[in-house]
Amino acid sequence: MQTCIVIPSPCRFKTFMEIALEVTFSKLDPVTHENLKRLLNRVPNNLSSETLATSMEENKQLKECINAFKQSKTYYWVREDFLQELKDIERQC
């Protein structure tokens, strides 16, 4: 089953997720890490809002990554606009 995630700022989302994936590399299993990298490759590099079709498994993995990232020290050092992006995506998962 597929769902859709609205990404208000794809460039910011990609940057944030690259940070989150790097920070959570040791906490996520390799399959999850690789799947999320593939998901990021599907996100276009533009500034306007995008809707991304995702599977339930991708949503679960995205949420797992976000939850692991929120437990890191890096989470507290991330810019406010990235945190807003995180909260936006988290609500949709």
C-alpha positions in Angstrom: 0.0 0.0 0.0 1.3 3.4 -0.9 0.9 6.7 0.9 2.0 10.2 0.0 4.2 12.6 1.9 4.1 16.3 1.1 7.5 17.8 1.3 7.3 21.6 1.6 11.0 22.1 0.7 12.7 19.2 -1.0 16.2 20.7 -0.8 15.9 21.3 2.9 14.4 17.8 3.4 17.2 16.2 1.5 19.8 18.1 3.5 18.1 17.3 6.8 17.8 13.6 5.9 21.4 13.3 4.9 22.4 14.7 8.3 20.0 12.3 10.0 21.2 9.3 8.1 24.8 10.1 8.9 24.1 10.5 12.6 22.0 7.4 12.8 24.2 5.1 10.6 25.2 2.9 13.5 21.7 2.7 15.0 19.8 1.7 11.8 20.1 -1.6 10.2 21.9 -1.5 6.8 18.7 -2.3 4.8 16.9 0.6 6.4 19.8 2.9 5.7 20.0 1.9 2.1 16.3 2.1 1.5 16.2 5.7 2.9 19.1 6.6 0.7 17.1 5.4 -2.3 14.1 7.3 -1.1 16.2 10.5 -0.9 17.4 9.9 -4.5 13.7 10.1 -5.6 13.3 13.5 -4.1 13.9 16.2 -6.7 16.3 19.1 -6.1 13.9 22.0 -6.2 12.5 24.6 -3.9 8.8 24.2 -4.5 6.6 21.7 -2.6 6.6 18.1 -3.8 4.4 15.1 -3.1 6.3 11.8 -2.8 4.6 8.4 -3.0 6.0 6.1 -0.4 5.3 2.6 0.8 4.2 1.8 4.4 7.6 0.2 4.9 9.4 3.4 3.8 7.2 5.4 6.1 8.1 3.1 9.0 11.8 3.3 8.2 11.6 7.1 7.9 10.0 7.4 11.3 12.6 5.0 12.8 15.4 7.2 11.4 13.7 10.4 12.7 13.2 8.8 16.2 16.8 7.7 16.4 18.0 11.1 15.2 15.9 12.9 17.9 17.8 10.9 20.5 21.2 12.2 19.3 23.1 15.2 20.5 23.2 16.5 16.9 19.4 17.0 17.0 19.8 19.8 19.5 22.3 21.6 17.2 20.3 21.5 14.0 18.8 24.8 12.7 15.2 25.5 13.5 14.0 25.3 9.9 15.4 21.7 9.7 13.6 20.8 12.9 10.3 22.2 11.5 10.8 20.0 8.4 11.4 17.0 10.7 8.2 17.7 12.6 6.3 18.1 9.3 7.5 14.8 7.9 7.1 13.0 11.2 3.4 14.0 11.4 2.8 12.5 8.0 4.5 9.1 8.7 
